[in-house]
């Protein structure tokens, strides 16, 4: 049996669906009204250290909001500048919408070689506040639109995301947008 994260998703499985959006607050409102998601936790700016996009240092700034629909985390990402990034690239290629599936990994570095051997390319890597670094992988196959994000399932990540999920349990609409916890 798979080991589970505190918010009910398995290690090694998809725990997040992410979208690039033009207006993060309007997108939050849509997901709350039409998809029964929320509350959302908003980080107005994320310009993490040591971001690497396609082999070069990246200075792209984004707003990020996270909420839950059941046990699935929804991430909304709004680019705040025109600097090159996996987010800006997606908008230029396909427009706003689906961006990636997030997979919880015990060890991102240990998982990378397997994905690379299956034909994925590393498009982006960045340190995250909950520990470790995320890695965005791109498939050359047309059957796999978007990226796969390997997310380090650290104790900090699990407790952080579990607190967001707990806030969604029985949520009645109060404080629909909250500070990122």
C-alpha positions in Angstrom: 0.0 0.0 0.0 1.3 3.5 -0.9 2.4 5.8 1.8 0.0 8.7 2.0 0.4 12.5 2.5 -1.6 14.1 5.2 -4.1 15.5 2.7 -4.9 12.1 1.3 -2.8 11.8 -1.8 -0.1 9.0 -2.3 3.6 9.6 -2.5 4.6 9.1 -6.1 1.1 10.0 -7.4 -0.4 13.2 -8.9 -1.3 15.5 -6.0 -1.6 18.8 -7.9 -3.1 20.2 -11.1 -1.8 23.6 -12.1 -2.9 26.3 -14.5 -1.2 29.5 -15.8 -3.7 32.3 -15.6 -4.0 35.9 -16.8 -5.7 37.2 -13.6 -5.1 35.2 -10.4 -7.9 36.8 -8.4 -10.5 36.2 -11.2 -9.3 32.6 -11.6 -9.6 32.0 -7.8 -13.2 33.3 -8.0 -13.9 30.9 -10.9 -12.5 27.9 -9.1 -14.4 28.8 -5.9 -17.8 29.5 -7.6 -17.7 26.9 -10.4 -15.5 24.1 -9.0 -16.2 24.2 -5.3 -12.5 24.9 -4.5 -11.2 26.9 -1.6 -10.2 28.7 0.3 -7.1 29.7 -1.7 -3.8 30.7 -0.2 -2.1 33.5 -2.2 1.6 34.3 -2.5 1.6 37.7 -4.3 5.3 37.3 -5.5 7.5 34.2 -5.8 10.9 34.9 -7.1 12.8 32.0 -5.6 16.5 31.7 -5.3 18.5 29.5 -7.7 15.8 29.2 -10.4 17.2 27.5 -13.6 15.1 27.7 -16.7 16.4 25.6 -19.7 19.9 25.7 -18.4 20.1 29.5 -17.6 19.4 31.4 -14.4 15.8 32.6 -14.3 14.5 35.8 -12.7 10.8 35.3 -13.5 8.4 36.5 -10.8 5.0 34.9 -10.4 2.0 35.1 -8.1 0.9 31.6 -6.9 -2.4 30.6 -5.3 -3.2 27.1 -4.0 -6.5 25.6 -2.9 -8.1 22.2 -2.8 -10.9 20.4 -4.6 -11.4 17.3 -2.4 -7.9 15.8 -2.0 -6.5 17.4 -5.2 -4.5 20.6 -4.9 -5.1 23.2 -7.5 -2.3 25.7 -8.2 -2.9 28.9 -10.1 0.2 30.7 -11.5 0.2 34.2 -12.9 3.4 35.5 -14.5 4.1 39.0 -13.2 6.8 39.9 -15.8 7.9 39.0 -19.3 11.1 37.2 -18.2 11.6 33.8 -19.8 10.0 31.0 -17.8 8.1 27.7 -18.1 5.0 29.7 -17.5 5.6 32.4 -20.1 6.6 29.6 -22.6 3.3 27.8 -22.1 1.3 31.0 -22.6 3.2 31.7 -25.8 2.8 28.2 -27.2 -0.8 27.3 -26.1 -2.3 30.2 -24.2 -3.5 30.3 -20.7 -4.8 27.1 -19.1 -3.4 23.7 -18.1 0.3 23.8 -17.1 1.4 20.8 -15.2 0.6 17.8 -12.9 2.5 17.8 -9.7 3.8 14.5 -8.4 4.9 14.1 -4.8 8.4 12.5 -4.5 10.3 11.4 -1.5 13.5 12.3 -3.4 13.3 14.4 -6.5 17.0 13.9 -7.4 16.6 10.1 -7.2 13.5 10.3 -9.5 15.0 12.5 -12.2 17.1 9.9 -14.0 14.1 7.6 -14.5 12.1 10.4 -16.2 15.1 11.5 -18.3 15.7 7.9 -19.4 12.0 7.8 -20.5 12.6 10.8 -22.8 11.6 13.7 -20.5 13.8 16.9 -20.6 14.4 19.0 -17.5 12.9 22.4 -18.3 13.0 24.2 -14.9 14.3 23.7 -11.4 13.9 25.9 -8.3 14.4 25.7 -4.5 11.1 25.9 -2.6 10.5 27.2 0.9 9.2 23.8 2.3 12.6 22.2 1.5 14.3 20.8 -1.6 13.8 21.8 -5.2 11.0 21.2 -7.6 11.8 20.0 -11.1 9.6 20.5 -14.2 9.9 17.9 -16.8 8.7 18.1 -20.4 7.8 15.1 -22.6 8.5 15.1 -26.3 5.3 13.1 -26.8 2.1 14.8 -28.0 0.2 12.5 -25.7 1.6 14.3 -22.7 0.7 18.0 -23.0 2.1 20.2 -20.3 4.8 19.5 -17.7 5.2 17.1 -14.8 6.5 18.8 -11.7 8.3 16.6 -9.3 7.6 18.0 -5.8 9.8 17.2 -2.8 7.4 15.6 -0.3 9.3 16.9 2.7 7.8 17.0 6.2 7.5 20.8 5.7 5.6 20.4 2.4 3.3 17.7 3.9 2.4 19.8 6.9 2.0 23.0 4.9 -0.3 21.5 2.2 -2.2 19.5 4.8 -3.0 22.7 6.7 -4.4 24.1 3.4 -6.4 21.0 2.8 -7.8 21.0 6.4 -8.9 24.6 5.9 -10.9 23.4 2.9 -12.8 20.8 4.9 -16.3 22.2 5.5 -15.3 25.6 4.2 -18.3 27.8 3.9 -16.9 30.7 1.9 -15.4 32.9 4.7 -12.0 34.5 3.9 -11.9 33.1 0.3 -8.3 34.4 -0.3 -5.9 34.0 2.6 -2.2 34.6 3.0 0.1 31.8 1.9 0.8 29.7 5.0 
